[in-house]
Amino acid sequence: MTIFPPPPGSVTEPNYQAQAQQLARLHRPKLRTAVRKWLAKVYSFFVAVTSPLWKKRLSNAQYEARLAACLGCSSLNRAPGAPLGFCNACGCKKSKLAELTVKANLPGAKCPQGKWPTSKALAKG
């Protein structure tokens, strides 16, 4: 019976601990960044969904301006069955709350690319 040597770069028994520590060191910053991004998305979603409870309702002009910004955006994903579509930039999954006609009407929601006009810009306009 012939025993073949392990392929190069594979984890071997004698240095398993050292290789595991090295991998952890390499991936720890990426994991922290990914967790921070995920937590920021969760916070943003929570603020947007609860905003009708504590913020003033959007005017029709604000709502229409948000939709107009979405229509001119390259991240717009037109989906069958959705009146306008979904945003590819925000990372939301396709659900009723993530549909742009719903999302644009939430006072606390923000465009991930910063394309929605602020109420101050609309007042000047």
N, CA and C atoms as an extended XYZ file, in Angstrom:
375
Properties=species:S:1:pos:R:3:atomname:S:1:resname:S:1:resid:I:1 pbc="F F F"
N         0.835       -1.169        0.000 N   MET     1
C         0.000        0.000        0.000 CA  MET     1
C         0.885        1.238        0.000 C   MET     1
N         0.580        2.159       -0.950 N   THR     2
C         1.374        3.367       -1.071 CA  THR     2
C         0.661        4.515       -0.365 C   THR     2
N         1.398        5.244        0.438 N   ILE     3
C         0.835        6.417        1.121 CA  ILE     3
C         1.352        7.649        0.391 C   ILE     3
N         0.415        8.402       -0.128 N   PHE     4
C         0.779        9.606       -0.858 CA  PHE     4
C         0.950       10.773        0.106 C   PHE     4
N         1.862       11.666       -0.178 N   PRO     5
C         1.999       12.852        0.687 CA  PRO     5
C         0.791       13.772        0.492 C   PRO     5
N         0.445       14.553        1.504 N   PRO     6
C        -0.695       15.459        1.356 CA  PRO     6
C        -0.405       16.509        0.283 C   PRO     6
N        -1.403       16.976       -0.409 N   PRO     7
C        -1.192       17.984       -1.447 CA  PRO     7
C        -0.662       19.285       -0.831 C   PRO     7
N         0.100       20.046       -1.617 N   PRO     8
C         0.634       21.293       -1.082 CA  PRO     8
C        -0.491       22.237       -0.667 C   PRO     8
N        -0.321       22.905        0.460 N   GLY     9
C        -1.312       23.854        0.955 CA  GLY     9
C        -2.414       23.226        1.779 C   GLY     9
N        -2.409       21.892        1.919 N   SER    10
C        -3.459       21.255        2.707 CA  SER    10
C        -3.092       21.322        4.188 C   SER    10
N        -4.104       21.196        5.008 N   VAL    11
C        -3.889       21.234        6.448 CA  VAL    11
C        -3.389       19.860        6.879 C   VAL    11
N        -2.239       19.842        7.490 N   THR    12
C        -1.670       18.581        7.970 CA  THR    12
C        -1.698       18.566        9.490 C   THR    12
N        -1.596       17.417       10.067 N   GLU    13
C        -1.732       17.244       11.508 CA  GLU    13
C        -0.704       18.051       12.321 C   GLU    13
N         0.584       17.982       12.032 N   PRO    14
C         1.550       18.655       12.899 CA  PRO    14
C         1.373       20.180       12.976 C   PRO    14
N         1.027       20.827       11.888 N   ASN    15
C         0.931       22.287       11.934 CA  ASN    15
C        -0.518       22.781       11.802 C   ASN    15
N        -1.467       21.947       12.168 N   TYR    16
C        -2.879       22.320       12.076 CA  TYR    16
C        -3.179       23.557       12.915 C   TYR    16
N        -2.671       23.579       14.144 N   GLN    17
C        -2.930       24.697       15.052 CA  GLN    17
C        -2.385       26.003       14.469 C   GLN    17
N        -1.178       25.971       13.963 N   ALA    18
C        -0.552       27.179       13.405 CA  ALA    18
C        -1.317       27.652       12.173 C   ALA    18
N        -1.721       26.720       11.318 N   GLN    19
C        -2.460       27.100       10.118 CA  GLN    19
C        -3.837       27.664       10.475 C   GLN    19
N        -4.487       27.100       11.464 N   ALA    20
C        -5.793       27.589       11.891 CA  ALA    20
C        -5.669       29.003       12.451 C   ALA    20
N        -4.633       29.253       13.236 N   GLN    21
C        -4.419       30.592       13.782 CA  GLN    21
C        -4.118       31.598       12.674 C   GLN    21
N        -3.347       31.178       11.679 N   GLN    22
C        -3.023       32.058       10.574 CA  GLN    22
C        -4.282       32.400        9.769 C   GLN    22
N        -5.121       31.402        9.510 N   LEU    23
C        -6.373       31.651        8.794 CA  LEU    23
C        -7.286       32.595        9.576 C   LEU    23
N        -7.349       32.401       10.886 N   ALA    24
C        -8.184       33.261       11.726 CA  ALA    24
C        -7.684       34.700       11.675 C   ALA    24
N        -6.372       34.882       11.711 N   ARG    25
C        -5.792       36.227       11.638 CA  ARG    25
C        -6.104       36.892       10.302 C   ARG    25
N        -6.058       36.119        9.231 N   LEU    26
C        -6.307       36.668        7.908 CA  LEU    26
C        -7.766       37.061        7.715 C   LEU    26
N        -8.704       36.257        8.243 N   HIS    27
C       -10.125       36.453        7.974 CA  HIS    27
C       -10.849       37.276        9.032 C   HIS    27
N       -10.235       37.526       10.181 N   ARG    28
C       -10.895       38.264       11.248 CA  ARG    28
C       -11.308       39.674       10.807 C   ARG    28
N       -10.421       40.455       10.155 N   PRO    29
C       -10.862       41.789        9.729 CA  PRO    29
C       -12.016       41.743        8.723 C   PRO    29
N       -11.996       40.774        7.816 N   LYS    30
C       -13.079       40.648        6.839 CA  LYS    30
C       -14.388       40.314        7.538 C   LYS    30
N       -14.324       39.443        8.533 N   LEU    31
C       -15.515       39.057        9.272 CA  LEU    31
C       -16.068       40.248       10.040 C   LEU    31
N       -15.197       41.011       10.682 N   ARG    32
C       -15.647       42.201       11.422 CA  ARG    32
C       -16.328       43.186       10.485 C   ARG    32
N       -15.738       43.402        9.322 N   THR    33
C       -16.321       44.320        8.355 CA  THR    33
C       -17.684       43.821        7.891 C   THR    33
N       -17.780       42.535        7.613 N   ALA    34
C       -19.053       41.957        7.157 CA  ALA    34
C       -20.119       42.084        8.242 C   ALA    34
N       -19.750       41.848        9.493 N   VAL    35
C       -20.707       41.952       10.599 CA  VAL    35
C       -21.154       43.398       10.758 C   VAL    35
N       -20.218       44.346       10.664 N   ARG    36
C       -20.577       45.764       10.775 CA  ARG    36
C       -21.545       46.179        9.667 C   ARG    36
N       -21.281       45.732        8.454 N   LYS    37
C       -22.163       46.073        7.335 CA  LYS    37
C       -23.554       45.485        7.550 C   LYS    37
N       -23.605       44.250        8.020 N   TRP    38
C       -24.888       43.593        8.261 CA  TRP    38
C       -25.656       44.319        9.362 C   TRP    38
N       -24.973       44.687       10.451 N   LEU    39
C       -25.635       45.403       11.539 CA  LEU    39
C       -26.131       46.770       11.082 C   LEU    39
N       -25.378       47.435       10.217 N   ALA    40
C       -25.814       48.727        9.686 CA  ALA    40
C       -27.078       48.558        8.853 C   ALA    40
N       -27.165       47.483        8.080 N   LYS    41
C       -28.367       47.221        7.283 CA  LYS    41
C       -29.566       46.931        8.177 C   LYS    41
N       -29.350       46.154        9.239 N   VAL    42
C       -30.433       45.827       10.170 CA  VAL    42
C       -30.933       47.105       10.837 C   VAL    42
N       -30.005       47.952       11.275 N   TYR    43
C       -30.383       49.207       11.921 CA  TYR    43
C       -31.154       50.102       10.950 C   TYR    43
N       -30.662       50.227        9.736 N   SER    44
C       -31.313       51.057        8.718 CA  SER    44
C       -32.727       50.549        8.435 C   SER    44
N       -32.888       49.233        8.334 N   PHE    45
C       -34.203       48.642        8.096 CA  PHE    45
C       -35.143       48.951        9.262 C   PHE    45
N       -34.650       48.793       10.489 N   PHE    46
C       -35.465       49.048       11.675 CA  PHE    46
C       -35.912       50.513       11.713 C   PHE    46
N       -34.985       51.433       11.451 N   VAL    47
C       -35.321       52.861       11.446 CA  VAL    47
C       -36.365       53.161       10.375 C   VAL    47
N       -36.187       52.607        9.185 N   ALA    48
C       -37.120       52.868        8.084 CA  ALA    48
C       -38.512       52.329        8.375 C   ALA    48
N       -38.587       51.115        8.870 N   VAL    49
C       -39.891       50.477        9.092 CA  VAL    49
C       -40.646       51.127       10.249 C   VAL    49
N       -39.924       51.561       11.271 N   THR    50
C       -40.597       52.175       12.420 CA  THR    50
C       -40.790       53.678       12.257 C   THR    50
N       -40.216       54.279       11.239 N   SER    51
C       -40.278       55.733       11.083 CA  SER    51
C       -41.687       56.310       10.973 C   SER    51
N       -42.672       55.614       10.395 N   PRO    52
C       -44.020       56.199       10.377 CA  PRO    52
C       -44.592       56.416       11.784 C   PRO    52
N       -44.051       55.729       12.777 N   LEU    53
C       -44.531       55.899       14.146 CA  LEU    53
C       -44.028       57.190       14.779 C   LEU    53
N       -42.847       57.652       14.386 N   TRP    54
C       -42.246       58.798       15.057 CA  TRP    54
C       -41.834       59.940       14.129 C   TRP    54
N       -42.038       59.795       12.843 N   LYS    55
C       -41.712       60.879       11.910 CA  LYS    55
C       -42.956       61.338       11.180 C   LYS    55
N       -42.895       62.577       10.704 N   LYS    56
C       -43.984       63.136        9.932 CA  LYS    56
C       -44.090       62.421        8.591 C   LYS    56
N       -45.297       62.274        8.112 N   ARG    57
C       -45.534       61.610        6.822 CA  ARG    57
C       -44.922       62.413        5.680 C   ARG    57
N       -44.473       61.723        4.644 N   LEU    58
C       -43.915       62.401        3.477 CA  LEU    58
C       -45.008       63.105        2.691 C   LEU    58
N       -44.653       64.240        2.111 N   SER    59
C       -45.602       64.918        1.229 CA  SER    59
C       -45.605       64.186       -0.112 C   SER    59
N       -46.618       64.470       -0.910 N   ASN    60
C       -46.685       63.843       -2.238 CA  ASN    60
C       -45.495       64.253       -3.095 C   ASN    60
N       -45.042       65.502       -2.931 N   ALA    61
C       -43.895       65.988       -3.713 CA  ALA    61
C       -42.627       65.215       -3.350 C   ALA    61
N       -42.434       64.953       -2.051 N   GLN    62
C       -41.262       64.183       -1.620 CA  GLN    62
C       -41.315       62.760       -2.170 C   GLN    62
N       -42.494       62.160       -2.062 N   TYR    63
C       -42.667       60.784       -2.539 CA  TYR    63
C       -42.406       60.698       -4.043 C   TYR    63
N       -42.984       61.608       -4.799 N   GLU    64
C       -42.794       61.613       -6.253 CA  GLU    64
C       -41.335       61.871       -6.627 C   GLU    64
N       -40.654       62.732       -5.870 N   ALA    65
C       -39.239       63.016       -6.143 CA  ALA    65
C       -38.384       61.777       -5.895 C   ALA    65
N       -38.721       61.036       -4.857 N   ARG    66
C       -37.985       59.789       -4.575 CA  ARG    66
C       -38.195       58.773       -5.696 C   ARG    66
N       -39.433       58.624       -6.124 N   LEU    67
C       -39.714       57.670       -7.202 CA  LEU    67
C       -39.033       58.084       -8.503 C   LEU    67
N       -39.017       59.393       -8.780 N   ALA    68
C       -38.347       59.885       -9.990 CA  ALA    68
C       -36.847       59.577       -9.936 C   ALA    68
N       -36.243       59.714       -8.751 N   ALA    69
C       -34.825       59.384       -8.602 CA  ALA    69
C       -34.592       57.891       -8.838 C   ALA    69
N       -35.519       57.069       -8.373 N   CYS    70
C       -35.397       55.616       -8.575 CA  CYS    70
C       -35.530       55.253      -10.055 C   CYS    70
N       -36.443       55.919      -10.742 N   LEU    71
C       -36.656       55.612      -12.160 CA  LEU    71
C       -35.425       55.932      -13.008 C   LEU    71
N       -34.648       56.919      -12.597 N   GLY    72
C       -33.463       57.292      -13.353 CA  GLY    72
C       -32.195       56.590      -12.892 C   GLY    72
N       -32.320       55.642      -11.997 N   CYS    73
C       -31.150       54.987      -11.405 CA  CYS    73
C       -30.793       53.693      -12.142 C   CYS    73
N       -29.502       53.433      -12.237 N   SER    74
C       -29.045       52.208      -12.902 CA  SER    74
C       -29.220       50.971      -12.016 C   SER    74
N       -29.448       51.173      -10.723 N   SER    75
C       -29.631       50.042       -9.806 CA  SER    75
C       -31.063       49.537       -9.738 C   SER    75
N       -31.956       50.173      -10.480 N   LEU    76
C       -33.361       49.757      -10.479 CA  LEU    76
C       -33.497       48.380      -11.122 C   LEU    76
N       -34.166       47.499      -10.420 N   ASN    77
C       -34.403       46.143      -10.906 CA  ASN    77
C       -35.908       45.996      -11.114 C   ASN    77
N       -36.343       46.082      -12.338 N   ARG    78
C       -37.774       45.928      -12.640 CA  ARG    78
C       -38.145       44.460      -12.509 C   ARG    78
N       -39.059       44.191      -11.621 N   ALA    79
C       -39.461       42.807      -11.377 CA  ALA    79
C       -40.912       42.623      -11.775 C   ALA    79
N       -41.234       41.477      -12.358 N   PRO    80
C       -42.641       41.227      -12.701 CA  PRO    80
C       -43.485       41.145      -11.432 C   PRO    80
N       -44.621       41.767      -11.476 N   GLY    81
C       -45.521       41.745      -10.322 CA  GLY    81
C       -45.304       42.896       -9.363 C   GLY    81
N       -44.213       43.643       -9.502 N   ALA    82
C       -43.960       44.791       -8.643 CA  ALA    82
C       -44.245       46.063       -9.444 C   ALA    82
N       -44.981       47.013       -8.864 N   PRO    83
C       -45.330       48.215       -9.620 CA  PRO    83
C       -44.118       48.975      -10.175 C   PRO    83
N       -43.076       49.149       -9.380 N   LEU    84
C       -41.897       49.868       -9.857 CA  LEU    84
C       -40.686       48.937       -9.955 C   LEU    84
N       -40.467       48.172       -8.923 N   GLY    85
C       -39.333       47.259       -8.904 CA  GLY    85
C       -38.603       47.331       -7.582 C   GLY    85
N       -37.362       46.859       -7.582 N   PHE    86
C       -36.544       46.794       -6.385 CA  PHE    86
C       -35.203       47.455       -6.644 C   PHE    86
N       -34.527       47.822       -5.572 N   CYS    87
C       -33.209       48.449       -5.669 CA  CYS    87
C       -32.136       47.388       -5.513 C   CYS    87
N       -31.224       47.305       -6.457 N   ASN    88
C       -30.126       46.349       -6.349 CA  ASN    88
C       -29.014       46.838       -5.431 C   ASN    88
N       -28.979       48.140       -5.147 N   ALA    89
C       -27.887       48.709       -4.357 CA  ALA    89
C       -28.076       48.505       -2.856 C   ALA    89
N       -29.301       48.400       -2.397 N   CYS    90
C       -29.535       48.378       -0.951 CA  CYS    90
C       -29.308       47.014       -0.317 C   CYS    90
N       -29.426       45.963       -1.054 N   GLY    91
C       -29.206       44.633       -0.495 CA  GLY    91
C       -30.446       44.003        0.106 C   GLY    91
N       -31.583       44.673        0.004 N   CYS    92
C       -32.829       44.082        0.510 CA  CYS    92
C       -33.250       42.935       -0.403 C   CYS    92
N       -33.851       41.976        0.175 N   LYS    93
C       -34.411       40.889       -0.624 CA  LYS    93
C       -35.738       41.353       -1.218 C   LYS    93
N       -36.217       40.632       -2.174 N   LYS    94
C       -37.485       40.994       -2.811 CA  LYS    94
C       -38.637       40.615       -1.893 C   LYS    94
N       -39.162       41.611       -1.222 N   SER    95
C       -40.323       41.414       -0.355 CA  SER    95
C       -41.239       42.621       -0.520 C   SER    95
N       -42.406       42.556        0.064 N   LYS    96
C       -43.354       43.665       -0.062 CA  LYS    96
C       -42.789       44.953        0.520 C   LYS    96
N       -42.047       44.863        1.618 N   LEU    97
C       -41.477       46.059        2.243 CA  LEU    97
C       -40.325       46.650        1.431 C   LEU    97
N       -39.637       45.837        0.649 N   ALA    98
C       -38.492       46.315       -0.119 CA  ALA    98
C       -38.890       46.871       -1.480 C   ALA    98
N       -40.146       46.720       -1.857 N   GLU    99
C       -40.590       47.251       -3.145 CA  GLU    99
C       -40.496       48.769       -3.086 C   GLU    99
N       -40.006       49.380       -4.137 N   LEU   100
C       -39.677       50.805       -4.101 CA  LEU   100
C       -40.884       51.718       -3.873 C   LEU   100
N       -42.065       51.344       -4.309 N   THR   101
C       -43.222       52.199       -4.046 CA  THR   101
C       -43.560       52.219       -2.555 C   THR   101
N       -43.235       51.153       -1.848 N   VAL   102
C       -43.441       51.102       -0.401 CA  VAL   102
C       -42.271       51.783        0.306 C   VAL   102
N       -41.071       51.421       -0.089 N   LYS   103
C       -39.867       51.939        0.562 CA  LYS   103
C       -39.753       53.458        0.418 C   LYS   103
N       -40.101       53.990       -0.741 N   ALA   104
C       -40.007       55.429       -0.975 CA  ALA   104
C       -41.000       56.219       -0.134 C   ALA   104
N       -42.022       55.562        0.372 N   ASN   105
C       -43.033       56.231        1.186 CA  ASN   105
C       -42.711       56.199        2.674 C   ASN   105
N       -41.651       55.498        3.067 N   LEU   106
C       -41.252       55.446        4.473 CA  LEU   106
C       -40.376       56.661        4.786 C   LEU   106
N       -40.773       57.499        5.745 N   PRO   107
C       -40.022       58.716        6.018 CA  PRO   107
C       -38.576       58.471        6.445 C   PRO   107
N       -38.311       57.365        7.128 N   GLY   108
C       -36.958       57.097        7.622 CA  GLY   108
C       -36.082       56.332        6.653 C   GLY   108
N       -36.620       55.938        5.518 N   ALA   109
C       -35.830       55.176        4.539 CA  ALA   109
C       -34.871       56.115        3.814 C   ALA   109
N       -33.727       55.563        3.436 N   LYS   110
C       -32.721       56.345        2.719 CA  LYS   110
C       -32.269       55.581        1.492 C   LYS   110
N       -31.930       56.326        0.454 N   CYS   111
C       -31.356       55.715       -0.744 CA  CYS   111
C       -29.920       55.335       -0.419 C   CYS   111
N       -29.504       54.091       -0.694 N   PRO   112
C       -28.134       53.678       -0.379 CA  PRO   112
C       -27.090       54.422       -1.203 C   PRO   112
N       -27.515       55.033       -2.294 N   GLN   113
C       -26.583       55.789       -3.124 CA  GLN   113
C       -26.735       57.293       -2.930 C   GLN   113
N       -27.614       57.692       -2.018 N   GLY   114
C       -27.798       59.104       -1.705 CA  GLY   114
C       -28.497       59.901       -2.793 C   GLY   114
N       -29.334       59.258       -3.587 N   LYS   115
C       -29.986       59.931       -4.718 CA  LYS   115
C       -31.339       60.552       -4.373 C   LYS   115
N       -31.906       60.193       -3.240 N   TRP   116
C       -33.193       60.769       -2.870 CA  TRP   116
C       -32.988       62.185       -2.363 C   TRP   116
N       -33.780       63.133       -2.859 N   PRO   117
C       -33.624       64.517       -2.394 CA  PRO   117
C       -34.103       64.666       -0.953 C   PRO   117
N       -33.467       65.572       -0.232 N   THR   118
C       -33.888       65.842        1.147 CA  THR   118
C       -35.075       66.800        1.118 C   THR   118
N       -35.754       66.906        2.236 N   SER   119
C       -36.912       67.807        2.316 CA  SER   119
C       -36.452       69.270        2.180 C   SER   119
N       -35.227       69.583        2.630 N   LYS   120
C       -34.699       70.955        2.498 CA  LYS   120
C       -34.471       71.282        1.016 C   LYS   120
N       -33.961       70.332        0.251 N   ALA   121
C       -33.719       70.571       -1.174 CA  ALA   121
C       -35.031       70.767       -1.919 C   ALA   121
N       -36.059       70.037       -1.517 N   LEU   122
C       -37.364       70.191       -2.167 CA  LEU   122
C       -37.998       71.528       -1.816 C   LEU   122
N       -37.776       72.009       -0.585 N   ALA   123
C       -38.341       73.288       -0.172 CA  ALA   123
C       -37.718       74.438       -0.953 C   ALA   123
N       -36.413       74.314       -1.258 N   LYS   124
C       -35.726       75.352       -2.029 CA  LYS   124
C       -36.152       75.328       -3.491 C   LYS   124
N       -36.365       74.088       -4.013 N   GLY   125
C       -36.596       73.812       -5.408 CA  GLY   125
C       -37.680       74.531       -6.054 C   GLY   125
